[in-house]
């Protein structure tokens, strides 16, 4: 917390910068509160890498990875306000699980947690088995995105 305050204290004090810094402090406080009783992750801030997921190459990272006897728990920290609808969160969580399982240093995922840090006490969790039902919808959505991106590149 002190490190964040020190680094942001040197930022220009424009209205937008002040607002972003204040939002960052609030999200950092929420994270610290949520994380207080959690074990240390076995890996964190895995860099995005391209991986084939359902016949579409997508690039994703992983924020916090916990190794458990049941498999990996992936925790993504969402700091924007773009993904809030439950069906979109579930699609994202499904992509996170499949992507991590396909990574060279990945493995079987037992659970995906999403912490929406812009919102007080907003976390969602799905077991890997619960995400299975979303795989067909994710495959369709990835194909739609790929077709849209190909159309824009043309």
Buried (B, 14 or more C-beta within 10 A) or exposed (E): EEEBEEEBEEEEEEEEEEEEBEBBBEBBEBBEEBBEEEEEBEBEEBEEBEBEBBEBEBEBBBBBBBBEEEBBBBBBBBBEEEEEEEEEBBBBBBBBBBBBBBBEEBEEBBBBBBBBBBEEEBBBEBBBEBBEEBBEEBBEBBEEEBEEEEEEEE
